[in-house]
Amino acid sequence: MPNRVFVDSNVWVYLFLQDDRKKYEIAEEFLSGGLNSTIVISYQVANEVSNVLLKHGYSEAEVRESIERLFKICALQ
C-alpha cells in the first residue's frame, strides 16, 4: 500500500498566493521534494482554499481552475 500524506489547506494557500516568500518556498519544496507518497486532501481543504483565494481577489474561474488542478494531483479522502 502506498504511503498517503494529507496536505492541509494552509500549504496550498501558501503555494497559490505566494504573498509570503518564505512560506511559499517551504510549501513548494515540500510538495515538489519528491514525496514518494500519494497526496491526499479533503473536500474541506478544497473549500477552505477556495474561500481564501476568493477573498484575495481570485475570480471564480481562477478558483475553479486551481481546485481542478488540486483534484488532478491529489486523492480525495
N, C-alpha and C positions, 0 to 999 in steps of 0.2 A: 504494500500500500504506500503510495507516495506521501511525502510529508505535506502537510497543509499549514499555511501561515495566514492567519487572519490579520488584515491590514485595516486599521481604524481610519475613520473619516479625516482625522487631522493630517495624516500623512498625505492623503490625496489632495486636501486643501492646500497644504504647503507646496505640493508639486504643481497644481494648476495655477495658483495665484502668483507664486514667485515674488511675493512682496517682502518676504524676509529671506535674504540671500542665503544665510547660514542654514535655516530650516529647509529651504528648497534643496540645497546641496546635500544635506543629510538624507532627505526623502529620496532624492534621485539616486544617490549612492546605494541606499538600502534596496530600492526596487530594481536597480539595474546591476546590482552587485553579484549577479549570478545565483540568485535564490534557486536552489535546487529543489524547489517546492512548488506546489500549487498555491497561488494567491487566492484567498477567499475573502469575499465581502458579503454583507447582508443588505437587504433592501433598505434597512435603516441607514446604513452607511451611504447608500446612493441618495436617499432623501436628504440627509444632512449635507452632503456635498452639494447637491442641487440648490438647497436653500442658501448656503454660504455664497455660492457663485452668483446667484441672482442678486443677493444683497451687495455684491461687489461689482455690479454693473454688467454681468454677462447677460446676453439676450437669451430668450427661451430656446432659440435654435442652437446657440453655442452650448448651453447647458445640456440639451438633448444629445448633441454630438459628443460631448465629454463623457456623459454617462454611458452612451452606447459603446465608447471605447473601453470603459471600465468593464462592461459586460462581456466584451470580446476577450479580454485578457485575464479575467477573474472568474472563479467559480462562485456561484451564489449559495449561501448557506441559509 
